[in-house]
Amino acid sequence: MKFESAIRNSIETECEDYFLGIVDFYHLENSLIEKYDSLISEYPRAISVGITLPNLISDGVKKSYEKIYHETNCQLKYITSKLTKLLENEGYKAFTIPKSRINDENSISFHETVANLANMGKLKKTSL
């Protein structure tokens, strides 16, 4: 758990309200991860980070959803980039998968799969 503490400290330098999930795929038998088999065989663990969206009202000015979505994704990219460097400095192979919008409603992203397996939420199509 020492390393999880280092991960949390890294995230907390950038935001206070976040969710963290760590998944070890080794013992899981789940149909959702079958399509990512080659990725999982090379990287048998995953970290999922979520941050709370800011309020829609900031300084009395209503921000658009797209702007908030963009700002939040930029913050997540920065946090995950820092985590990747932290892991690599500890000798682990690591990379960041950028969050992307999926237009196919039946498609489940790797992000959603990892978050679900880390008990961070249910798989639903809410665009978040």
N, C-alpha and C positions, 0 to 999 in steps of 0.2 A: 504494500500500500504506500510505500515511500514514494514510488514513482508517480502514483496517482496524485499524491499531494503536490508534487512538482508540476504536474499537468494543471491541476486546479489553480495553483499560484500563478501560472503563466496566463491562464484565462482571466483570472480576477484582476490582473493589471489592466485589462481592456474593458471588462464589463462586470457588473455585480450580479445581474439577474440572468443566470444561464442554466442549461441542463447539460449533463455529461453522462455518456454511456460508453462502456468499454465491452467489447464482444470478443470472445474467443470462439472461433468457428470450429475448432477441432472436435468438440463433442456434440455439435449440433447436427441434427438430421432434419432439414427443413427444405421443403420444395422451393421456397423463395430463393434460397442460396444456390440451388442447382445451376441456374443459368450463369452464375458468376464463378463457376468451378475453377477455371484457370487462374483467375485473380485471387481467389481464396487460397488455392494451393501455394501460391507465392507469398501471399500476405495473410496468414491465418488469424490475424487479430485486426480489429477496427475500433476506431474511436469516433463517436458521434457527438457533435457539439451543437446545441441549439441555444439561441438567445431570444429573450422576450422582445417582441416588437414594441417600439416606443408608442406612447399614446398618440392618437390621431391629432390631438390638439397640442401644439407646442408654442409657447409665447403668444397665445391668443390667435395664432394663425393656423388654419387647417391645412395640413400637408396632404398631398395626394398619396394614394396607396402606392403608386409606382415609385415615387421618390422614397418613401419609407422602405419599401421592398429593396430598392437599390442600395440605400444606406446600410440596411441590415446585412445584406449580402456582402457588401464591402467590408464591414466589420468582421463577419464570419471568415472571409478570405484571409484577412490579416491575422486573425486568431489561429486559424488552421495552418497558415504558413509558419507562424512562430512554433506551433506544436510539432510540425514536421522537422524543423531545425533542431528543436529540443531532442526529439527521438533520434535523429541522425547523429547528434553529438554524443548520445549514449550508446552508439554502435548499432542501432536498429535500422533496417531498411524501411523507409517511409516515403509516402507521397500523399499529396492532397488531391482529391477529386473535386473540382469546382462544381458547385450546385448549378444545375441547369433546369430550365423549364422544359417540361415534357408535354407535347401537344396531344399525344395519344392517351385518352382517358383510361385505357386498360393497362397502361404501362406503369410498373412500379420501379422507382429509381433505386440505385444502390444505397443512397442516403436514407430513403424511407425504410429499406430492408434492415439496415444496420440499426437505425433508431428503434424500430419495432423489436428487433431481437434483443436490444439493450433495455427493453421495457420503458422506453421513453414516450410511447404513444401507440395508438392503433393506426393501422393502414386504412386511411380514408382519403378520398379525393376532395381536399379542401383548398388546394392551391398553396397550402402552407405546410 
